[in-house]
Amino acid sequence: MGILLTIRAIVIWLAGLAAILVPVWFAAAGLGSRFGLWDWRFGLGTMTREIGPNLLFAALGLGALALVLLIATAIFVKDRRAGAGSWVAALAAIAVGAGGLWYAASVAARAAEIPPIHDISTDTANPPQFTASLVIRRGADANSVDYAAKTDPRSGRPLPEVQAEAYPDIQPIAVSAEPLAAYQAALRVARELGWTVSTESERELMFEATATTFWYGFRDDIVVRVTALADGGAVVDARSVSRVGVSDLGANAARLRTFSDRLRDRLGED
């Protein structure tokens, strides 16, 4: 029985260690990429997608084994030395492993539901264009900003057609405000959302900005264009493009949706 209790103690210790270190591993993967300690391909690809699932299964397995040993020794050995901490360690490891695997499965399911695109525009016929300086800042390895040439990698259908089907609510933002007022409001909203504005032209009623994600430090570039309407008011168009990756998991559409809602609220539009 002494050997069984020793094994139980080791497994509980390993389960507790896994419950602590596995979340730290994933946090390090995301934050290390965010702050430039390593490339995003290593943080997301190697640490998260390749090694991560193995760690989650290990945490789940250790937690389950620890729980079985705790129950078995409580019933058959009548051991009373296992304190609350041992049960917490076992349950925490199970929660970390199962929770992480569930989250990974939900992300995979989400990715399967939406098209693998990363360039979203409110105006798909005449999308706002980025300046040459921003294209250069994106880097040679960044995704193309040639909207018209892009297609859905799965079906080969043109990007405008695929976007319209996947995100029918992403539309030009028509407002009653005068163009300059709309432009200034859009610029304020961009800064409130935490975007880093890099180019702004009140004369051309356009600006460019970059949004950086907290995890992994992914950068998505945004361009906003304001056009005056002949009968008064203005149309605000925005475009958001990921620098890397094939699918954005809906992030760019969500960004433009939030921008549109905030802008309408600021301008008092319905």
N, C-alpha and C positions, 0 to 999 in steps of 0.2 A: 504493500500500500504506500510505503514511503516513496517508491519510485514514481507511482502515479501522481502523488501530491507534488513531487518535484517537477514532473512534466507539466502538470497544471500550472505551476508557478511560472515556468518558463514561457508557456503559451500565453498566459495572461499578460506577462511582461511584454512579450512581442506584440500582442494585440494592442496594448496601451501605447506602445511606441508607434505602431502603424497609425493609430487614431490621431496621433500628433503630427508625425512626419509626412504622411501622405498629403494632407491639406497644405503643409508647408511646401512640399514639392511643386504642387500645382501653382501656388502663389508665386514661388520663385520663378517658375517657367514664364508666367505672364509678366511679372514685374521686371525680371531680368531682361526680357525683350523690350519692355517699355522704356527702360532707362539705358539701353544700349550695352548691357553686359554681354549679350550674345545676339546673334541674328534671329529674327522671328521664325525662320525656318527651323532652327534648332529648338527654340522655345515652344512653338506650336507643333511642329512636325515630330521632332524626336522626343522631347520631354513629355509633351501632352498626349499626342496621338499614338506614339509607338510604345513608350515606357509606361505612360499613365495608366492604361487599362490593366496592365499586369499588376501594378501597385494596388489598384482598386480591388482586383480579385484576391490579392494576397491579404489585404485588410479584411475583406469580407470573410475569407476562409479562416483566418486567425481568430476573428471575432466569434464566428460560429463554433469553431473547435473549442475555444475558451468557454463559451456558454455551455456546450455539451459537457465538458469536463467539470464545470462548476455544478451543474445539475446532477451529474452522475455521482460525484463525490459527496454531495449533500444528501443524496438518497441512500447510496449503498455503503459509503464509508462513514457516514454520520459525522463528517468533518465540519467543525464550526469555525475554523480559522480563516475562511475566506470572507473578508470584510466587504463592505459596500463598494469600496474602490475597485475590487476585482470585477464585480458585476458591471460597474460603470465602464471599465476598460473594455470588457467584452462587447457590451451594447454600443459603445462609441465606435469601435472598429467596424461593427456591422453597419451602423448608420453611415459612416464615412464611405465604406465600400459600396453598399447598396445605393446610397444617395448619389454618389459619383457616377455609377454605372447607369442609373436612371436618367441623370442629366445628360450623359453622353448619348443615350438612346433617343432622348427627346430632341437633341440637336440634330442627330442624324435623320430623324423623322421629319423635322422641319425642313432640312436641306432637301429631302426627297419631294416635299410638297411644292416647293417653289422653284422656278427656273434658275439655273446657275449663271446669273448675270450680276454685274457690278457697276453699271452705268445707268443712272436713272435721271430722267428729265421731265419737267412739267410740260415742256413743248417737245414732242417727239418728231415733229415735222421740221422744225427749225430750232434745234437745241442751242442754248447759250454756249458760246465758245470760250475756251480758256486762252489767256495771253501766252505768248511764246516764253516769257520769263517763268511763268508758273510751270509750263510743260518741262522746261529745263530743270526746275527745282524738283520735279517729280522723279527724275533720274532715268537713266537709260533702260533700266530693267522694269520700269513701271508699266502698268497696263496702258494701252493706247487710249487716247481721248477722241479717236475718230468714231463718233457715234454711228454714222451711216454705214460704216463697214462692219459693224459688229453683228454677230448672230448668236443664237442660243446653241451652245456646244452640243446639247442633247439632240435637238431636232433640226438644227440648221436654219431655223426660221429667222427672219430679220428681227433685230432688237426692238424696234418700235412696236411691231406686232406682238411680240412676246410680252413686253412691258405693259401694253394696253390690256392684255388679258390677265396678267398677274396682279397688276396694281391699277385698276380702273379709276380709283379715286385720286390718283396723282394727275392733277390738271393745272393749267395756267391759273394764276391767282388774280382774278379780276376784282379791282377795288374802286370805290368812288373817289378816293383821295387823289389829289393832283400828283403828277409823276414825281416831283421833287419830294413831296411829303411822304409818298410811298417808299421812295428810295431811302430816305433818312430813317424811316421806321424800320425798313428791312435791315438796314445796317445795325441799328440798335438791337434788334432781335437776334441777329447773328452773334453779336458780342455777348448778349445775355445767355445764349446757348453755349458759350465757351469756345466758339470758333475763333481761330487766330486769323484776323483779316490781314491780307498781304498786299492787295491791290484795291484801291477805291478811287472811283472817278465820278464826281458829282456832275461833271459836264456830260459824260457818256451814260450816266445813270446805271453804272455797273460796279460790282466789286467781286473780289475773289477771296476765299478763305479756306482754311484747313481745319478739319476736326480730327483730333487724336484720341483714340480709345484709351481708357485707363489700363485695360489688360492688353498686353502684347504691343501696345503703342502703334496700332495700325493707323495710318493716315488716309483720310478721304478728303479729296479736294472738292470745293463747292464754288460755283460761279452763279451770281444773281444778276439778272438783267431786268430793268424796268422800261416799259414801252408806253408812250402816251397813246390814249385812245382818241379818235377823231371827235367823238361826241362828249368828251370829258372823262375824267378818271384815268386809270392806268391798268396795265397788266404786268404782274410781277412773275417772272419765270426763274426757276432755279434748277440747277443740275448738280448732282453729287456723284463722284466717281472714286472708287477705291483704287489705291495705288497698286496693291498686290492682291493676289487671290483671284479665283474664278467666280465663286459664289460669295455674295455678301450677306447671305442669310436674311435678306430683307432689311439690312441696316440702312442703306441709302434711301430707300422708300420711306422708312420710318422717320429718318431725319427730315426729309422734305415735308412729310405729313405734319411733323411737329412745328417746323418752320412756318408752314402755311397757317396752322391754327393760331400760333402765337402772333403772327403778323395781322391776321384778321381781328384778333382780340385787341391788339394795340391800336388799330385803326378804327375800331368800333364797327367792324363789318359783320354781317350775319354769316 
